[in-house]
């Protein structure tokens, strides 16, 4: 089939590579417009856009897919199908109707669970043991189209959102190509999603990523891992924001006694923080305007005194 792939961030690159190396003809790529990046805020193409240019593929960068000029350019490319991975814009019906086999999205959850922008983060935050990826035909309603295929992936106890998303991106790339194969040879038929079990996964904001120390240790752990690497879990110390890497719940109460939520205790090799249940052991810490470092080095540099605590919600 002639295909035009729509995608923008790095997570879409495995799918781009898989489609480009398949027997399908990649005739174009749709991605978001160049965006400012770096200290100079110079315009930089998206990861998908850059790789497509290296592949010598036509790249379309509409401000919005509803633009008539974009839709005309897409018609000129005459795709049979448009695979989609993390494109980042809503596709209107007029554009959905252009390829005969529609737009086929690779979504990183087992639908109908976790429809929305942040399915991987929400799966970790909710404590799910298994997640996966689903291919489905795009419709105007959010992630509600009929499905073609699915893969599953175990969520490991120490997975961050970045870890899990990387595995799903690789496995999902194969699922996407297999879906295109099945559509082409007529062996795959899209089936309506179940009406039961729908859950939503809206974008996680910086405010969402603020650690609430009064929550149980397991909830603190999940929040931090779900927000790693983006938007990045954080708390405050001395009135300044401190970013936190993944933490680890401590199985037993320390010999020195329990810690109140947010209270810090510095040991020779680690730093513990109290939560609503047992303490957690800090991992990497990045103070305001500082480089990231192990928690023990951070505490040593500040010469933390007994009674030190993280601020904010506790």
C-alpha positions, 0 to 999 in steps of 0.5 A: 500500500501507499502510506503517509505516516503521521507522527512527531516525537522520538517515540514515533521513530521506531514505527517510522523505521518499521514502516519505511523498511516494510514492503509498503511504499512510504510516500510521505510524512505528516508532522508538527511544524518546526518549533523553537528549541535550545538556548537560542530558541532556533526553529528545529524540525521534529524528530520524525520530520528530521528522520523523514528528510534523511530518508528522502520522503516528502514531509508535510508540516501543516499548522493544522490538518484542517488546512485546505492546502495540506489536504490538497497536498495529501490527496496529491500523495494518494495514500491508501492508508495513513498510519499515526503515532503520537502526531499531536493534533486532531485530524478532521473528518475531511482529512480522515476521508482522504485515504481509502483505508483511513488513518490507523493509529497506534495507541499505547494502551489496551483500549478502551482503557486509558484513552487520551494523551498520557496512557503510559503515565496513567497506567503506572500511576494507577498501579496496573500490572499489564498494559500494551498497545492497540491499533485502531481506525481514527474517528472524531471521538477521542481514541474511540475508533474500531480496533485492528490489533493489540499487544500486551506488555508487563509493567515492571515494578521499577518502570518509569514512564520513559522505560515502559514507553520505549518498550511499547514503541518498539513492540508497537512498531511491529504491530502497526506494520502487521496491521497494515499488512492485514488491511492490505490483504483483507485478513484484518477487520476493525471491530468496535471497542467494548462499551465497558472499561473505558478510562481516560488518560489526560495530559499530566501537568506540572502541577500534577507532578508535585509530590504529596508526601501525606500519600502512602509510600506506594502512591508517592513511588507511582507518581514519581515513576509516572512523571519520569522523565516528563514533566518530572516529579518535584517538591520544594525545599527552602522555598525552591523547587527540587526535581526528584528522580524515582524513589524506592519505598523502604520495606521496614521502618528505620531503627531511628523511628518513623518519619512524618510526611515530608521529613528528611533523614540523612544517612551515610549512604542514603536519604529517607523521606517520610510519607503517609505510611513508611518512608521512601529512599530518594534517588536522584535530586536536582536542586534549582539551578543545579545539576542532577546528583545522588540524593546523598550528595545533594544532602551533603552539599546542603549540610542538612540539619535534623528537622529538615523537611520538604515543603508543599503539600504534606 
